[in-house]
Amino acid sequence: MDLGLAPGWVRDAAAYNPVEWAVAAARQAMLGGAGRSAVQGHPALLAAAVLVMGFLATRAFRAYRKSA
C-alpha cells in the first residue's frame, strides 16, 4: 500500500520499520525514478539491522544452551 494513503501515525511507524525499508528500496529500484543514493540508503540500514539482530540472537541462543 502506498504510504501516501495511510494515516500520519502509520507513516511515522513505517519510517522505523525495517520491512518498510526493504519494500521502499525495492519499489524505488523497480520504478527506476530514484537516484542511486535513495536506493542504497535503505538496504544499508536493513543490513545493519540484520547484523545487530543476528548478533543478539546468537548471543541469546548461546546463553540458552549453557543454561540447559
N, C-alpha and C positions, 0 to 999 in steps of 0.2 A: 504494500500500500504506500502511496506517495505520502511523505510526511507533511506536505502542504495541506492535506485534507484532515490531518489529525489535530486534536486539541493541543493547546500550548504545552500542557503538562506532559503529554505523550512525547512531543518533540524534545522537551528538556530531558526526559528519561532516556530517550533514544540516543542522545548525544553521548551518554556514558555507557551504552550497551555495546560490547564487542561484536555481537552478532550483527548489529546495525552497521558497524564499521565495515564488516566484510561485505554486506549486501550493498552498501553505498559505493564501495570501491569497485565491485563487480558491475554494478549498474553504470557507473561512470566510464569504466573501461569498455563496456559493450556499446555504449552510445557514441563514444569517440569524441564527444564535445568537451571533455575535461582535459585540462593540462596535465602534464606528466607529474607534477608535484602533488596535485589533488588525488591522483590515483595511488601514488606511492605513500602518501601520508597515513591513510587508514590501514593498509596492510602492515606497515611498520609498527603501529600501535597494537594491532592484533597479534603480531609475532611477539612483541614484548609481553603482552598479557598471557599468551600461551606459555612462554618460558617461565614466567613467575608462577603460574598455576601448576605447571609440571613440576617445578621445584618443590612447591608446597605439598603437592600430592605425594611425591616420592618420600619426602620427609615424614609425612603422616603415616604412610604405609610402613616405613621402617620402624617407627615408634610402635605401631600396632603389632608388628611381627615380634618385636622384643618383649612386648607385654603378654603375648600369648604363650 
